[in-house]
């Protein structure tokens, strides 16, 4: 086979065989296919797409490029959740200990930030010492002992996807339906979960911003999961404005700790508990998602989720004392406040703009080898629909360099819109697909 001919066929809208896709993946892993050739392939897929059969083949080959973990020795349904990416989207940090506290095993392999969206691993690593790399024995032992485990991809789990993932982030090929599907499922199928819940974001802050494409992605994730013998549910959730009030790596951990200790953050709690409800439903611990949501909400009232998070942190060699000290606010040296320029109501807090601002502040990556910072980020003082008066604080930005604030402020100023009339509220949970 010829690499150039395969790329050319996809560039021209042709369908690739399983053997052709395998040739590219194997070649990339053994070094006979170069980064720039895979970049061309990714761009061809971005523009030309893949049909259901190609997507299934790509997913299977990504999965088979490494090990598949067997968790059958752990009695009980193993359920995981994956988000397609959003701004302020921090639910994984609550869900894993929440479900573990309710007796559901959560094996979670997470990713780093993609484009303007944050990554769970970057957030976890804002906890000093938190180790996101474990071998298979440690992974299984931690899951069995704690009930949840949150790691990154190892070199042995879907290694082809790991390399593709890094390239997509810096080549503007993130928001591609077949690439997202194969990336998500190759990791999730490798981790040993028996049931999967997908949080598919819709709106400007999502990785896939077109709402029709987001729905197609949700349907395809559920469909492909079932073809691999997994139970699956997809929840379509709004991502036009950031989720919660805090954006950034440690800031998002901090907000989750606040929620685990009783703080009411309405939009974050709603999305989190619906996702938890879907996980409980698939685990057979609730008759439907609504009952599961109610069970999940109650679990956050008794402090067990926070304790489970501390147990998980210690199991990952993280500094639990640092976590316990979350009320002693940890902030960078430099900050900048953004104020309302008029009386009225907040009409828009564009999630994409806030996501790009957080990247400029140092909380995300502009290129694959960028080092993200733990403390930079944004704290919102208002949400869409809230009343404001001229001169009132909208949000505050934090960075470890003054110049980064200068770079971020234009994105935030463009993202914030106010008006004289109050607009109707948004619908956080758009649909649930079984």
Secondary structure as UniProt FT lines:
FT   HELIX           3..11
FT   TURN            12..13
FT   HELIX           18..30
FT   HELIX           35..48
FT   HELIX           52..64
FT   TURN            72..73
FT   STRAND          78..83
FT   HELIX           91..101
FT   TURN            102..103
FT   STRAND          105..109
FT   TURN            115..116
FT   HELIX           120..124
FT   TURN            125..126
FT   TURN            128..129
FT   HELIX           136..146
FT   STRAND          148..151
FT   TURN            155..156
FT   HELIX           159..169
FT   TURN            170..172
FT   HELIX           177..190
FT   TURN            191..192
FT   STRAND          195..202
FT   TURN            204..205
FT   HELIX           211..227
FT   TURN            228..229
FT   STRAND          231..238
FT   STRAND          246..248
FT   HELIX           249..260
FT   TURN            261..262
FT   HELIX           266..282
FT   TURN            283..284
FT   HELIX           289..299
FT   TURN            300..301
FT   HELIX           304..315
FT   TURN            316..317
FT   HELIX           320..324
FT   TURN            325..327
FT   STRAND          334..339
FT   STRAND          344..349
FT   HELIX           351..361
FT   TURN            368..369
FT   STRAND          377..380
FT   TURN            384..385
FT   STRAND          387..388
FT   TURN            390..391
FT   STRAND          393..399
FT   HELIX           402..415
FT   STRAND          416..419
FT   STRAND          429..433
//
